[in-house]
Amino acid sequence: MKRCVTKIQGILKWCALSMMRKKLVMYSWLMHNPTQKDGQGVDIGPQYRSVIMPVTEEERQIAEASKERADASGAFSAPIATIIQPLTVFYPAEDYHQDYYAKKGVHYESVLTRKKSKL
């Protein structure tokens, strides 16, 4: 982990979280098709759309900058359709969605086929 600041309590932890957010957004571009509008694969509808819902202004800025870099990287054959909008409400998943793999034995898979170095 890269050190941002030393000798100031709390700042190093904040910098680590900030870097983790950046990596998380970067990997999200690799783990799904961010160019497909209103769905993923055969799952079509607004509930399946690619969306990032930042809670803070910093998270929004990280997401916007990452989206711009990913779009300009040449890693995708179409523009990124991922929507970036503030998180306004959070609903826990229904019981039948909990422990889905353990209950059903099937799951979605994501294969990282894009070159990380392009992003």
C-alpha angles and dihedrals in degrees: 000000000000114000114233103181135356134207095025112103114230097013095088090051091049091050091051090052091048091053091047090054090052092051092046092054091045092052091047089065089055098046102056140018104271091180096066111095120219098000152018120253109314092346102097127178140074092282089064098044122123107255138159115204110194119197098199135039089246091056090049091051091048091050094047093048092046091049091051092049093047092048091051094043098083090232092119131059093215137030117282110262096189111132119223111204134151119268106249104166135007124209120195113233117263118259093258089060093053116101088001097167093048091050100040105025090220130094144166116269128208122200118198101227101152121087110257089207090066091061 
